[in-house]
Amino acid sequence: MGRIIVLTGARQIGKTVCAKQCFDDYAYLSIEDPIKRSSFLKLSTEQWETHYPKAILDEVQKEPQLIESIKSVYDQYSNPRYALLSSSQFLLLHKVRESLAGRCVILEMFPLTLPEMLTENEHDPVLTSFLIDFLNNKSTSNKLLPSFILDGHYAQKITTYHFYQTFGGYPFLTHSELNDDERYIWLSNYVKTYLERDIRDLANFRDLESFIKLQNYLANLSGKIVNYSSVAKEAGISVPTVKRYIQYMEISYQTITLNAWSKNPLKRLIKSPKIHFVDYGVLQAILQKKGLPSGNEFESMIVSEIYKQIKTYQLPVKALAFKNQRKRNRLTIGKRRWIYRNRNQER
């Protein structure tokens, strides 16, 4: 696959576990430890090749300068191999594009998809969904039953779906020994950890109040069209700040921003987008609610699932948001009635 693999994804998504299982002969280096971090910075290229020819560097965004060391080892020696793990795209990918362009493979991890949640353990094969088969132009006739209830795995699938729309898809929550209260507590703590660690790392905030206010406001707008000016007014911050905060949420894998569909590609860039939260469990924790999703939350949950499956299979598909056309249709119908009525009067 490549001598340098960059693995990114939200915190607690399973990057470390995955890397340790896939690269069990690699040394594990936690860059989060400030004492060890300073020691790693002092290593020369020769020392990296001698002591750590194969290594997993976890939370490497804490010290992007280490990427320069990895680049030097890569260029001077042919045997070393590294896996770089990060809980956000911003600091890591910015440095990667500058230093490791053409030298690495970048992989993204997301919360579990529904097909992944249907597996019992890591050895079970993940069956492709109807969506993935359709996008890959594979035959889907065997999945088009007269009724989904006739599917032999229907009971398991509906149970998994109910869990998914209650707690989301973070791997830890699928442990059978957890009860529902413990899952809700975990999600609440996850939101706090995200604010205290990921956002402070990205933005170096001293005061998180304005960001928290925007986060809660956007959670209520999940699945809806976002007008930056309106959001800025409600949150009491400037439009550029709103856009910057939304970017922080997107590059830390909390939200998805979908541009509005238009036949004109340039108009897609200027039309108001839709914001979707990646995980419904996290969305509930932000809103401090329990229970089934509302209409817009349900839309976000489905859009997120489609987005995750497309990204997981690395399909060349671009997702765009369709705006509600009902108002336009009502106006069109009204116009036709007006024309018809006037023509009758003229006659």
N, C-alpha and C positions, 0 to 999 in steps of 0.2 A: 504493500500500500504506500510506503514511503518511510524514509528514515526519521522524519519529524512529523508527528501527528498533533494537531491542535484540537482539543476537545472542549467545547464551550456549552454552556447551558445554565439554567437557573440554579440557585443554591438548593441543595437537598434533592437533586434530580437523579443522583446515582452515578455521577461521573467517576468518583474515586473508586467505588466498588467495581464498576465496569472496567476501568483501566487496570486495576490490580488483578482481575480475573483474566483479562485478555493478555496482559503483559506480566505474567507471574514471575518472570526471571529479571524484571527491572527493579532497581533500587527505588524506594519511595522517599521523596524529599518534600517535606511540607514547608512551603515558602511563607506560610502564615506565622510561623515561629520567628519573632524578630531577632533572636540570638543566632539561630541557625542561618537565618537569611543573610546576616552580615558575614558569616563564615563562607557561605557559598559565593558571595560577591568577591571574596579574596582569592578564589581559586583561579589558577592560570589555565590556559587552554590545554596544556600538557597534563595538568592535574585532573581536569575534567575527563580527559581521555583515559587516564590511568585508573582513577578511583570510581568514576561514574560513566562508563562507556554506554550503559543502558540505564535510563532513569525516568521516573515519572515526577514531574515538577508540578505539584498541586498548588492552586491559588497563585499562579505565576504573575497575575496582574498586580500583586502586592509589590513586586520588584521587576518592572519591565526591563531593567538593565541586564537582567540575566539572559534575556533573549539574544543580546549581542554576544554573550559567551557561547551560547548554543550555536549561533551562526558561525562563530570562529571555529568551533570543534567540527562542525559539519563541513566547512570548507577545507580544513587541513587534514581530516582523517575520513576514511571511507567506512569504518565499522560502527562508530557510535550511533545509537538510536535513542530518540527521546519522545515522550508524550507530555505535552504541555496542557494543563487543565486550568480553566478559568470560569468564574461564575458570571462574567459579563463580557460583552464584545468590545467595549470602547477602548480601554487602555491596551488590552491584549492585541486586538485586531489592528489597531492603529500602528502599533509597533511591528506586528507581523508583516503588514503590508510594506513597511519600510525596510525591514531587515531580512525577512524570510520569504520574500516573494519568489515563487518558483522552487522553493526548497521544502515546502510543507504541504500537508493535506489538512484542510479544515473541516471538522465534523461538528454538527450541532445536535444537542440532546434536548428533548422536551418532556413534559409530563407524559405518562403512559397513555397510549391510544387505546381505544376499546378492544381491538384485536390483541394487543399486548396484555390487557387485563384479563383476557379469557384464558391465558396460560396459567398452569399451576406452579411452574418453577422455571428456572433459566434454561432447562434442557428441552422444554416443550417448544415445538415449532410455532412460529407466529403465522397464522393463516392470513392471506391477503384478503382485504375487504372487497366488497362489490365496487366501491369507488376506485380503488387502485387497479383492479382488473379492467374496469371500464377505461380509465385513463391510459392504461398500457395496451389498449385495443385487444384485450383477451376476451375469450368467450365468457359471457356471464349467464348463459341460459340455464346452467345448473343451479344458479342462485335465485333465479326468478321463479319461485314456487307459486302455486295458486294462492297461498297465504303464508305469511312469515310464521304463523303459528304452527304450520306443518314442518318447519325446520326441526331436525332431530336434536339440535342444540338450543332450541328456543328458550327453554327454562333457564339454562345457564346464561344465555345472552341477555335476557330481560332482567335477571338478577344483577348482572354486571352493570347494565345500563342504569338501573335504579341507584346502585352504589355510586356510579360515575356522576349522576346529576345531584347527588347529595354531598359528596366529599371531593369530587374532582379526581385527578389522576396522579398525584404524587405517590411514588413507590412505597414510602414508609407507611402510608395510611392503609395499604392493602394487607398488612399483617393481621392474621386472624385473631391473635391474642388481644388486640386492641378493642375497646368498646367505643360506642359512638361518642360519649363524652370526652374520652381521651383524644379522639380524632379532631373534635372541635377545638380542644385546647391546643393541640399541635398546630392547627391552622392559624389560630390566633397568635401563637408564639412565632410562627413563621413570618407573619406580617411584621411583627416587632423586630425580628432579626434582620429582615430585609431592609427596614428603615435604618436600623442602627449600624449595619455593616455595609451592605452593597451600595446604598445611596450615598452614604458618607464617603465611601471609597471613590465613587464616581465624581461627586460634586464637591466634596470637602465642605459640606454644609456645617455651619455653626448653629443655625436655627432651622429646624425642620418644619416649623409650624405651617408655612405657606405651602410646602410640598405636600404635607399630610392633608391639608385642606383641599388641594387640587386632586390628590389621589382619591379622596372620598367623593368629590364631585364627579370625577370621571367614572368611578364605580357605578354611580347612579345613571351615567350616560352610556354605559356599556351596551353596544348594539345599536346606538343611535348616532345620527349625524352630529358631528361636533363643529360648532362655530367658535373659532378661537377668540373672537372679540367678546362674545357672550360669556365664554368661560373665564376670560381674563377679568371681566367686570364682576362676575359673581365671586371669583376667588380673591379679588383685590390685588391682582398682580398684572404686569404688563403682558402684551401678546407675545413678544419674544421670549419672556420667561415661561409662559405656558408651553410654547413650542419646545423650549429646551427641556422642561420637566417631562413632557411627553416622550421626548427622545430618550431621556434617562430610563424611563419605564420600559421603553421598547428594547433598548440594548441590554437591559438586565432581564429580559425574557418575561416580563410581567404583562405586557400588552402587545397587541397587533394593530397597526394603523393601515387601513385599506383605503386607497384612493377610489373616488367614485368612478364608475364606468362611464365612458363616453367614446363615441366613434373617433373623435379627435384626440389623439394622444396628449396634445398640449393642454387641453381642457381638463384632463385627468389630474394634472398637477395643480390646478388652481381651484378646483371644486372642493367643497368641504368634505373631509374624509369621515369614515366611521372608525371608532375605537372599540376593540374587543379585548377583554381580558383573556389571557391564555388559559387560565385554570378557574373553573367555576367554584371550587372549594375556597381558593384564595379570595375570589370576589365576595363570597359569602362572609368570610372573615373580616374583610374591610368594611362591609355593610353591617356587620354584626347581626346577621339574620340566619335563620334556619328554615328549611323547607324547600318546596319546589321552586324553580325559576319562574320569573315573570316572562312575558312575551319577548322583550328585548334581551333579557338574560339568556333565555333559551336560544335565541338567534346567535348570541355570542358563543354559547357552549357548542353549538353545531358547527359554526364557522371555525372555531378553534380546533375542533376535531378534524375537520377537512384540512385545515392548514397544517396541523401536526403530521397527518398522514402523508401529505404531499412532501413536506420537508424531510420526514424520516426516510422516504424512498427516493429522495433527491430527484424528483420529477421536474422537468423543465416547464412548469406551469405557473402562471402569474395569477394571483388572486386579486380581484377587484370587487368593490361594493356596488350593488345596485340600489338606487334610491327608490323609495316608495312611489309608484306611478299612479296610485288611485286618484290623487288630487288632479293630476294632469288629465286622466281619463274623464273625470267629472267635468272639467272645464271643456274638454273636447265635445262631450255629449251635449253640454249646455249650449255651446256654440252652434252645433248642428240643429238643435231645437229652435234656436233663435232664427237661423237662416230659413228653416222650413216654415216657421210661423210667418215670417215676413213675406215669403214667396206666396203663401196662401192669401195673405191680405192684399197683395198686389193683384192676384188673380180675381 
